[in-house]
């Protein structure tokens, strides 16, 4: 199993209380910490524009700007977004952005891509909010444009949703064939079929029952489209709330709620944190987390990406996780 780590960027209210002028230094220091450790194969940000679980006026830093900044300020670690929303940027333009960032990084960009879902920010930014069928259609067409652009240096598509005519994407990315494609989402009829056709990696639920079901459906889609199921690495994301004891875990959960409460209210903060962590695989003592993650690993989880909600303020949870969980899972 390989491991990725999310860098706080504000989307999940994970930079509140820090002066916005100090946000970049906080993010850069965490990225460089991960870059210096052989434990972490990749770092990740989210592609969102308004905070979550509710929109606020707190900062949310833009994903691809951060990708370029991390490319220039790290040297080893892979760089991903979980996940870029296809419709937020013209796909030929996005292919060029990714190619440039890949060159800056020396070939470390991972292209996380999905159909998008956060309706509030879609409408606020003027993207409308098309039905799922259209959003998924755009995902499929956009990935086809990526593949042309990154292999041929030019893209042409007269699609239902996107039309590009000889869009030149030069220079090519540093990685032959372009950045690996992470198709995110667990939609059983369409998203997983798109993943079967194009993905190097998938990203869907880490709940054991859900993971097993999505994996079985992905296998069926691969058989239907004629691709190799075993060539696709399956990944999941996990929020980590870790403590040496169960009392310490409870303290960390309370601290998370207390940090969010001034911005979204106690009730909403409690509802959100409880909903994100109740029964979750990466919540508990190291021994409990290892047991739960091992179950998913045995179902075929090959890559896990972890979010530490308090990492901009306190890295002791990361340190405990590195010391006791990663070693056991490896």
C-alpha positions in Angstrom: 0.0 0.0 0.0 1.2 3.5 -0.8 0.2 6.7 1.1 -0.8 10.2 0.2 -1.5 13.2 2.5 -3.8 16.2 2.1 -2.3 19.6 2.6 -4.8 22.1 4.2 -5.9 24.8 1.8 -8.9 26.2 3.6 -11.7 24.3 1.8 -12.6 22.3 4.9 -12.0 25.3 7.2 -8.6 23.9 8.0 -6.7 27.2 8.0 -9.1 29.2 10.2 -7.5 31.4 12.7 -4.3 31.7 10.7 -3.6 35.1 9.0 -4.2 34.7 5.3 -0.8 36.2 4.6 0.7 33.2 6.5 -1.4 30.5 4.7 1.2 29.8 2.0 4.0 29.4 4.4 1.9 27.0 6.5 1.0 24.9 3.4 4.5 25.0 2.0 6.0 23.8 5.3 3.7 20.9 5.5 4.3 20.0 1.8 8.1 20.2 2.4 7.7 18.0 5.5 6.0 15.4 3.5 8.5 15.7 0.6 11.3 15.1 3.0 9.8 11.8 4.3 9.9 8.6 2.3 6.6 7.6 3.9 4.5 9.9 1.7 4.3 9.1 -2.0 2.0 12.0 -2.8 0.4 15.2 -1.5 -3.1 16.4 -2.4 -5.4 19.3 -2.4 -9.1 19.7 -3.2 -10.4 21.5 -6.3 -13.1 23.6 -4.7 -13.9 27.3 -4.5 -16.1 27.7 -1.5 -15.6 26.3 2.0 -17.3 23.1 3.2 -19.5 21.9 4.8 -21.1 25.3 4.3 -19.9 28.3 2.2 -18.3 31.0 4.4 -16.0 33.9 3.7 -13.0 32.0 5.0 -10.2 31.3 2.5 -10.2 28.5 0.0 -7.1 28.5 -2.1 -7.2 27.5 -5.8 -6.0 24.0 -6.6 -4.0 24.3 -9.8 -2.2 27.5 -8.5 -1.1 25.4 -5.5 0.0 22.6 -7.8 2.4 24.9 -9.6 3.6 26.3 -6.3 4.2 22.9 -4.8 5.9 21.8 -8.0 8.4 24.6 -7.6 8.9 24.1 -3.8 9.2 20.3 -3.5 11.5 17.9 -5.3 10.4 14.3 -4.8 6.7 13.9 -3.8 3.9 13.4 -6.4 1.3 16.2 -6.6 -2.4 15.6 -7.0 -5.9 17.1 -6.7 -8.8 15.0 -5.4 -10.3 15.9 -7.6 -10.3 18.5 -10.4 -13.9 19.2 -11.6 -13.8 18.9 -15.3 -16.3 21.8 -16.1 -14.4 24.4 -14.0 -11.8 24.8 -16.8 -11.9 24.1 -20.5 -10.2 20.7 -20.9 -7.8 21.7 -23.6 -6.7 24.6 -21.4 -6.5 22.3 -18.4 -4.4 19.9 -20.4 -1.9 22.7 -21.0 -1.9 23.8 -17.4 -1.2 20.3 -16.3 1.5 19.8 -18.9 3.3 23.0 -17.7 3.0 22.0 -14.1 4.3 18.6 -14.8 7.4 20.1 -16.4 7.9 22.4 -13.5 7.7 19.4 -11.2 10.0 17.2 -13.2 7.1 14.7 -13.9 5.3 14.5 -10.6 1.7 15.6 -11.4 -1.2 13.2 -10.9 -4.4 14.2 -12.6 -7.3 13.6 -10.3 -10.5 14.3 -12.3 -14.2 14.0 -11.7 -17.6 15.3 -12.7 -18.0 17.7 -9.8 -20.8 18.0 -7.3 -20.7 21.0 -5.0 -23.7 22.8 -6.4 -23.4 26.1 -4.4 -20.0 27.0 -5.9 -21.0 25.9 -9.4 -23.9 28.3 -9.4 -22.0 31.1 -7.6 -19.2 31.0 -10.2 -21.7 31.0 -13.2 -21.2 27.3 -14.2 -24.9 26.5 -13.7 -25.3 23.0 -12.4 -26.1 20.6 -15.3 -27.7 17.2 -14.6 -25.4 14.3 -13.7 -25.7 12.9 -17.3 -24.2 16.1 -18.7 -21.5 16.4 -16.1 -20.4 12.8 -16.7 -20.5 13.3 -20.4 -18.2 16.2 -20.1 -15.9 14.1 -17.9 -15.7 11.4 -20.6 -15.1 13.9 -23.4 -12.6 15.9 -21.4 -10.5 12.9 -20.6 -10.4 12.1 -24.4 -9.1 15.6 -25.0 -6.4 15.1 -22.3 -5.1 11.9 -23.9 -4.8 13.5 -27.3 -3.2 16.6 -26.0 -0.6 14.7 -23.9 0.3 12.1 -26.5 0.1 14.1 -29.8 0.6 17.7 -28.6 -2.7 18.7 -30.3 -6.3 17.9 -29.6 -9.4 17.9 -31.9 -12.8 16.8 -30.8 -16.3 17.6 -32.1 -18.1 16.3 -29.1 -21.6 16.8 -27.7 -20.2 19.1 -24.9 -16.7 20.1 -26.0 -15.4 21.3 -29.3 -11.7 21.9 -29.8 -10.1 22.2 -33.2 -6.4 21.7 -33.3 -5.7 23.0 -29.8 -1.9 22.9 -29.5 -0.5 21.6 -26.2 3.2 22.1 -26.4 5.5 21.3 -24.8 4.3 17.8 -23.9 4.3 16.9 -20.2 7.4 15.5 -18.7 5.7 12.1 -18.2 5.4 10.1 -21.3 1.7 9.9 -22.2 0.9 12.6 -19.6 0.1 12.6 -15.9 -1.6 9.4 -14.5 -5.3 9.7 -14.5 -7.2 9.3 -11.2 -10.9 9.0 -12.0 -12.7 9.9 -8.8 -16.3 8.9 -7.9 -18.3 5.7 -7.3 -21.2 6.2 -9.7 -21.9 2.6 -10.6 -23.3 2.8 -14.1 -21.3 5.7 -15.7 -18.4 6.9 -13.5 -16.9 3.4 -13.0 -17.3 2.7 -16.6 -15.4 5.8 -17.5 -12.7 4.7 -15.0 -12.6 1.3 -16.6 -11.9 2.9 -20.0 -9.3 5.5 -18.9 -8.1 5.3 -15.3 -4.7 4.4 -14.0 -6.2 4.9 -10.5 -9.8 5.0 -9.1 -10.9 6.8 -6.0 -14.1 5.7 -4.2 -15.4 4.9 -0.7 -13.1 3.2 1.8 -15.9 1.6 3.7 -15.3 -2.2 3.4 -18.7 -3.1 2.1 -18.9 -0.2 -0.3 -15.3 -0.8 -1.4 -15.9 -4.4 -2.2 -19.1 -3.6 -4.2 -17.4 -0.8 -6.2 -14.5 -3.0 -6.9 -16.7 -5.8 -8.2 -18.6 -3.4 -10.5 -15.3 -1.9 -11.7 -14.1 -5.4 -12.6 -17.4 -5.9 -14.6 -16.9 -2.7 -16.5 -13.3 -3.5 -17.3 -14.4 -6.8 -18.8 -17.1 -5.1 -20.8 -14.7 -2.5 -22.3 -11.8 -4.8 -22.6 -9.3 -3.3 -20.1 -7.2 -4.9 -17.4 -8.9 -4.6 -14.0 -5.6 -5.5 -12.2 -3.8 -2.6 -14.0 -6.0 -0.1 -12.1 -4.9 0.9 -8.6 -7.9 1.4 -6.3 -7.6 4.3 -3.8 -9.7 5.8 -1.0 -9.5 8.9 1.1 -9.7 8.9 4.9 -10.0 11.5 7.6 -7.6 10.7 10.4 -8.4 11.4 14.1 -5.7 9.4 16.0 -4.7 9.3 19.6 -2.6 7.1 21.8 -5.7 6.4 23.9 -9.4 6.6 23.3 -9.6 9.6 25.6 -7.1 11.4 23.4 -9.1 10.5 20.3 -12.2 12.1 22.0 -10.1 15.2 22.8 -9.1 15.6 19.2 -12.7 15.3 18.0 -13.8 17.9 20.5 -10.9 20.2 19.4 -12.0 19.8 15.8 -15.6 20.8 16.6 -14.4 23.7 18.8 -12.2 25.0 15.9 -15.1 25.0 13.4 -17.9 26.2 15.8 -17.1 30.0 15.6 -17.5 29.8 11.8 -20.5 27.5 11.2 -22.1 27.1 14.7 -21.8 24.4 17.3 -24.7 22.3 16.0 -23.4 22.3 12.4 -19.8 21.6 13.5 -20.9 18.7 15.7 -23.1 17.3 12.9 -20.3 17.6 10.4 -17.5 16.1 12.5 -19.7 13.3 13.8 -20.9 12.5 10.3 -17.3 12.4 8.9 -15.9 10.3 11.7 -18.5 7.9 13.1 -17.3 4.4 12.4 -14.6 5.7 10.1 -11.6 3.5 9.4 -8.9 6.1 10.3 -10.5 7.2 13.6 -9.2 5.6 16.8 -6.0 4.4 18.4 -3.2 3.2 16.2 -4.2 -0.4 16.8 -7.8 0.2 16.0 -6.9 2.1 12.8 -4.5 -0.6 11.6 -7.1 -3.3 12.1 -9.8 -1.3 10.1 -7.5 -0.3 7.3 -6.1 -3.8 7.0 -9.6 -5.0 6.3 -9.9 -2.7 3.3 -6.3 -3.4 2.2 -7.1 -7.1 2.0 -10.0 -6.2 -0.3 -7.6 -4.6 -2.8 -7.0 -1.1 -1.5 -3.6 -0.2 -3.0 -3.4 3.5 -2.2 -4.8 5.5 0.7 -4.9 9.3 1.0 -5.1 10.7 4.5 -6.5 14.0 5.7 -5.4 15.3 9.2 -7.9 18.0 10.0 -5.5 19.7 12.5 -2.3 19.5 10.5 -2.0 23.3 10.0 -1.9 23.7 13.8 -0.5 20.5 15.2 1.5 17.7 13.5 1.6 15.3 16.5 -1.3 13.2 14.9 0.7 12.9 11.7 3.8 11.8 13.7 1.9 9.2 15.6 0.3 7.9 12.4 3.7 7.7 10.7 5.3 6.0 13.6 2.7 3.3 14.4 0.2 3.0 11.6 2.2 3.2 8.4 4.8 0.8 9.6 2.2 -1.8 10.4 0.4 -1.4 7.1 3.6 -1.7 5.1 
